[in-house]
Amino acid sequence: MQHTLDTLLERVTAIVAENLKIDPSAVNPDGDLIDDLNADSLDALSITMSLQVEMGVSINDEQMAQFRTPRKIARALWEQMQGDPQKVCQG
């Protein structure tokens, strides 16, 4: 399936909400996962693992630490899926 940036953002938002056990409408695309949604390191690990399984991409913990908002995560995934895995490091 070909993902657009918008569909990836929707899916990232759903994954974040699912892992944090909150309503997806409570997830602001530009909201900070830690500061705004009170995610901790275990939540971040769970989100990372869910993204990797569902999207078929590789994100290491250091990279995920750089992606503090759903929009930044979606952008990094989209860039990686476009064939430039180095861009996933740039946030």
Sequence and secondary structure as in RCSB ss.txt:
>XXXX:A:sequence
MQHTLDTLLERVTAIVAENLKIDPSAVNPDGDLIDDLNADSLDALSITMSLQVEMGVSINDEQMAQFRTPRKIAR
ALWEQMQGDPQKVCQG
>XXXX:A:secstr
    HHHHHHHHHHHHHHHHTS GGG  TTS TTTTT   HHHHHHHHHHHHHHH     HHHHHH  SHHHHHH
HHHHHHTT GGGGGT 
